[in-house]
């Protein structure tokens, strides 16, 4: 619930702590932020725009696809990495994301940057009892779902490319799954010794659909570019690849296209024509990297 993460929140205008005042969150400078009836709060700066956020249709597609369990191996790998991070903290060092040394999270908040529906954050919180989770996203449609995804999730509308509405050093663990990455802000909100767990697609992810449907492809240098951009702020401590085969119906394929970035760039008529040419079901590769970075 939102009240679980209120001690970690910062005003987007002045960065001061926020406290609840009825159906709003306020800071000592007098800035006020109303809590929506759906349970989330918007901490966007006044001049921010939400046009880049996922639409209601994209969120519905993602909710259906994830609820069907198609990406369960990714959620499981992320939860395993989060658990390893927690154990490493207790032991004073160890492995994270499948082999990195000297990783830890330092306790505190679990913040999911680009949380969407809260699916992955909820899975991680199940593996980390008693830890509060902040679902951060620019889409209010996504956060309406995230606010209900887990009893310990608080949902906050914010822009990943602006200062995050979290206090300095408030998070022991930051998650980032198929989402924008703001290195300076991730470092700022992480506690010393805290960890970022980042999930990104490999060049093989959904490759059968990319070629058959003309979807956006993954750059072969994606992981290198991620490491370079995060390098000034965080230290890589380990990574593992998770790859498995999906058997998708025509409706599943339509859903997975509709929930991702290709939804912004695909002509519906042409997509329908190409979908009709695919076998039903079709075997599709899912392939991601789960990487850990330490502050």
C-alpha positions as CSV (number, residue, x, y, z in Angstrom):
1,X,0.0,0.0,0.0
2,X,1.0,3.6,-0.5
3,X,1.5,4.1,3.2
4,X,4.3,1.5,3.3
5,X,6.5,3.6,1.1
6,X,5.6,7.1,2.3
7,X,8.7,7.4,4.5
8,X,10.8,7.1,1.4
9,X,9.1,9.6,-0.9
10,X,10.4,13.0,-1.8
11,X,8.5,16.0,-3.2
12,X,9.2,16.5,-6.9
13,X,9.4,20.2,-6.5
14,X,11.7,20.7,-3.6
15,X,13.0,17.1,-2.7
16,X,11.8,17.4,0.9
17,X,10.2,14.4,2.6
18,X,6.4,13.9,2.2
19,X,3.9,13.1,4.9
20,X,0.2,12.2,4.6
21,X,-2.5,14.7,5.2
22,X,-5.8,13.1,4.7
23,X,-6.1,12.2,1.0
24,X,-2.9,14.0,0.1
25,X,0.9,13.9,0.6
26,X,2.5,17.2,1.7
27,X,5.9,18.6,2.3
28,X,7.0,21.3,4.7
29,X,7.3,23.8,1.8
30,X,3.5,23.5,1.3
31,X,3.5,21.4,-1.9
32,X,0.5,19.0,-2.0
33,X,-0.1,15.9,-4.0
34,X,-3.5,14.3,-4.1
35,X,-3.9,10.5,-3.8
36,X,-6.0,9.0,-6.5
37,X,-9.0,6.9,-5.6
38,X,-7.3,4.0,-7.3
39,X,-4.5,4.1,-4.7
40,X,-1.6,5.7,-6.5
41,X,-0.1,9.2,-6.2
42,X,1.2,11.4,-9.0
43,X,4.6,13.0,-8.1
44,X,5.2,14.5,-11.6
45,X,6.6,17.9,-11.8
46,X,4.1,20.5,-13.0
47,X,5.6,20.8,-16.5
48,X,5.9,17.0,-17.1
49,X,4.0,15.2,-19.8
50,X,2.7,11.6,-19.8
51,X,2.5,11.2,-23.5
52,X,5.3,8.6,-23.5
53,X,3.5,6.4,-21.0
54,X,1.9,3.1,-21.9
55,X,-1.7,3.5,-23.1
56,X,-4.7,1.7,-21.6
57,X,-4.7,-0.8,-24.4
58,X,-0.9,-1.5,-24.0
59,X,-1.3,-2.0,-20.3
60,X,-4.3,-4.4,-20.8
61,X,-2.3,-6.4,-23.3
62,X,0.7,-6.6,-20.9
63,X,-1.5,-7.6,-18.0
64,X,-3.1,-10.4,-20.0
65,X,0.2,-11.7,-21.3
66,X,2.0,-11.7,-18.0
67,X,-1.0,-13.2,-16.1
68,X,-0.9,-16.1,-18.6
69,X,2.6,-17.0,-17.2
70,X,4.5,-16.7,-20.5
71,X,7.3,-14.7,-18.9
72,X,7.3,-16.6,-15.6
73,X,11.0,-17.8,-16.1
74,X,12.0,-14.1,-16.2
75,X,10.1,-13.3,-13.0
76,X,11.6,-16.3,-11.3
77,X,15.2,-15.4,-12.4
78,X,14.7,-11.8,-11.1
79,X,13.3,-13.1,-7.7
80,X,16.2,-15.5,-7.4
81,X,18.7,-12.7,-8.1
82,X,17.0,-10.5,-5.5
83,X,17.1,-13.3,-3.0
84,X,20.8,-13.9,-3.7
85,X,21.5,-10.2,-3.2
86,X,19.8,-10.3,0.2
87,X,21.8,-13.3,1.2
88,X,25.0,-11.7,0.1
89,X,24.1,-8.7,2.3
90,X,23.6,-10.9,5.3
91,X,26.9,-12.7,4.7
92,X,28.9,-9.6,3.9
93,X,29.4,-10.4,0.2
94,X,28.6,-13.1,-2.4
95,X,27.0,-13.6,-5.7
96,X,24.2,-11.9,-7.5
97,X,22.4,-12.5,-10.8
98,X,24.3,-15.7,-11.3
99,X,27.9,-15.3,-10.3
100,X,29.0,-11.7,-9.5
101,X,30.9,-11.2,-6.3
102,X,30.5,-8.7,-3.5
103,X,26.9,-7.6,-4.1
104,X,24.3,-6.5,-1.6
105,X,21.2,-4.4,-1.1
106,X,21.6,-2.9,2.3
107,X,17.9,-3.4,3.2
108,X,15.3,-0.7,2.7
109,X,12.9,0.0,-0.1
110,X,12.7,-2.1,-3.3
111,X,12.1,0.4,-6.1
112,X,10.9,-0.7,-9.6
113,X,11.8,1.9,-12.2
114,X,9.4,1.5,-15.1
115,X,7.3,-1.0,-13.1
116,X,4.3,-1.2,-15.4
117,X,1.6,-3.3,-13.9
118,X,3.8,-4.2,-10.9
119,X,4.0,-7.9,-12.0
120,X,7.8,-8.3,-11.5
121,X,7.9,-6.2,-8.4
122,X,5.2,-8.3,-6.8
123,X,7.2,-11.5,-7.6
124,X,10.3,-10.0,-6.0
125,X,8.4,-8.9,-2.9
126,X,7.0,-12.4,-2.5
127,X,10.7,-13.5,-2.3
128,X,11.7,-10.7,0.1
129,X,9.2,-10.8,3.1
130,X,8.5,-7.5,4.9
131,X,10.2,-5.3,2.3
132,X,8.1,-2.4,0.9
133,X,8.0,-1.8,-2.8
134,X,7.6,1.3,-4.9
135,X,6.2,0.9,-8.4
136,X,7.4,3.9,-10.4
137,X,6.0,4.5,-13.8
138,X,4.8,7.4,-16.0
139,X,1.6,5.6,-17.0
140,X,-1.4,6.0,-14.7
141,X,-3.1,3.1,-16.5
142,X,-0.2,0.8,-15.5
143,X,-0.1,2.1,-11.9
144,X,-3.8,1.5,-11.3
145,X,-3.0,-2.1,-11.7
146,X,0.4,-1.9,-9.8
147,X,-1.4,-0.4,-6.8
148,X,-3.3,-3.7,-6.5
149,X,-0.6,-6.1,-7.5
150,X,0.8,-6.7,-4.0
151,X,-0.1,-5.7,-0.4
152,X,3.3,-4.0,0.0
153,X,3.4,-2.1,-3.2
154,X,2.9,1.7,-3.3
155,X,2.4,3.1,-6.8
156,X,3.8,6.5,-7.9
157,X,3.5,8.3,-11.2
158,X,6.9,9.9,-12.1
159,X,9.2,10.5,-15.1
160,X,12.3,8.2,-15.2
161,X,14.3,10.9,-16.9
162,X,13.8,13.5,-14.2
163,X,14.8,13.4,-10.5
164,X,13.0,10.4,-9.0
165,X,10.6,11.3,-6.1
166,X,12.6,9.2,-3.6
167,X,14.9,10.4,-0.8
168,X,18.6,10.0,-1.2
169,X,19.8,6.5,-0.3
170,X,16.3,5.2,0.3
171,X,16.4,2.0,-1.8
172,X,18.4,-1.1,-1.0
173,X,17.4,-2.6,-4.3
174,X,16.3,-1.1,-7.7
175,X,14.6,-3.2,-10.4
176,X,14.6,-2.2,-14.0
177,X,12.8,-4.6,-16.4
178,X,12.5,-3.6,-20.1
179,X,12.4,0.0,-19.0
180,X,14.4,3.3,-19.2
181,X,17.5,3.6,-17.1
182,X,18.6,6.9,-15.4
183,X,22.1,6.1,-14.1
184,X,22.6,9.2,-11.9
185,X,19.2,8.9,-10.3
186,X,19.5,5.2,-9.7
187,X,22.8,5.8,-7.9
188,X,21.4,8.6,-5.9
189,X,18.4,6.7,-4.5
190,X,20.4,3.5,-3.8
191,X,22.0,3.1,-0.4
192,X,25.7,2.5,-0.3
193,X,26.1,-1.2,-1.2
194,X,22.7,-1.2,-2.8
195,X,22.1,-3.1,-6.0
196,X,20.4,-2.5,-9.4
197,X,18.9,-5.6,-11.0
198,X,18.4,-4.9,-14.7
199,X,16.5,-7.1,-17.2
200,X,17.1,-6.3,-20.9
201,X,16.4,-8.3,-24.1
202,X,19.1,-10.0,-26.0
203,X,19.3,-9.9,-29.8
204,X,17.5,-13.3,-29.9
205,X,14.4,-12.1,-28.0
206,X,11.3,-12.7,-30.0
207,X,13.5,-13.1,-33.1
208,X,10.9,-15.2,-34.9
209,X,8.3,-12.5,-34.6
210,X,10.7,-9.7,-35.4
211,X,11.5,-11.2,-38.7
212,X,8.0,-12.4,-39.6
213,X,6.1,-9.3,-38.4
214,X,8.6,-6.5,-39.0
215,X,8.9,-5.6,-35.3
216,X,11.6,-3.5,-33.7
217,X,14.8,-5.4,-33.3
218,X,17.3,-5.4,-30.5
219,X,20.7,-3.8,-31.1
220,X,23.5,-6.3,-30.9
221,X,25.5,-3.8,-28.8
222,X,22.7,-3.2,-26.4
223,X,24.4,-4.7,-23.3
224,X,27.7,-2.9,-24.0
225,X,25.8,0.4,-24.3
226,X,24.0,-0.2,-21.1
227,X,27.3,-1.0,-19.3
228,X,28.9,2.2,-20.7
229,X,26.0,4.4,-19.6
230,X,25.8,3.0,-16.1
231,X,29.6,2.7,-15.7
232,X,30.2,6.2,-14.2
233,X,27.6,5.4,-11.5
234,X,27.5,1.7,-10.8
235,X,29.8,-1.3,-10.8
236,X,28.7,-4.5,-12.6
237,X,28.8,-7.5,-10.3
238,X,27.3,-10.4,-12.3
239,X,24.9,-11.4,-15.0
240,X,23.1,-14.4,-16.5
241,X,21.1,-15.1,-19.6
242,X,17.6,-16.5,-19.4
243,X,16.4,-18.1,-22.6
244,X,13.4,-20.4,-23.2
245,X,10.8,-21.2,-25.9
246,X,7.3,-19.9,-25.9
247,X,4.4,-21.6,-27.7
248,X,2.1,-18.7,-28.6
249,X,-1.4,-18.7,-30.1
250,X,-2.3,-16.1,-32.7
251,X,-4.0,-14.1,-29.9
252,X,-0.9,-14.4,-27.7
253,X,1.2,-13.0,-30.5
254,X,-1.2,-10.1,-31.0
255,X,-1.0,-9.4,-27.3
256,X,2.8,-9.5,-27.0
257,X,3.1,-7.1,-30.0
258,X,0.5,-4.8,-28.5
259,X,2.2,-4.6,-25.1
260,X,5.6,-3.5,-26.2
261,X,7.3,-0.6,-28.1
262,X,6.3,-2.1,-31.4
263,X,2.7,-1.1,-30.6
264,X,3.7,2.5,-31.4
265,X,5.2,1.6,-34.8
266,X,3.1,-1.2,-36.3
267,X,0.4,-0.7,-38.9
268,X,-2.7,-2.7,-37.7
269,X,-3.8,-3.8,-41.2
270,X,-0.3,-5.0,-42.2
271,X,0.2,-6.7,-38.8
272,X,-3.1,-8.6,-39.2
273,X,-2.0,-9.8,-42.7
274,X,1.3,-11.0,-41.4
275,X,-0.2,-12.6,-38.3
276,X,-2.5,-14.7,-40.6
277,X,0.5,-16.2,-42.3
278,X,2.1,-17.5,-39.1
279,X,1.5,-21.0,-37.8
280,X,-0.9,-21.3,-34.8
281,X,0.6,-21.9,-32.4
282,X,4.1,-20.6,-33.2
283,X,7.3,-21.3,-31.3
284,X,9.1,-18.1,-30.2
285,X,12.4,-17.5,-28.4
286,X,12.4,-15.5,-25.2
287,X,15.9,-14.3,-24.3
288,X,17.0,-11.8,-21.7
289,X,20.0,-10.8,-19.6
290,X,19.6,-10.4,-15.9
291,X,22.5,-8.1,-14.8
292,X,23.4,-6.8,-11.3
293,X,25.2,-3.5,-10.6
294,X,26.3,-2.3,-7.2
295,X,26.6,1.2,-5.8
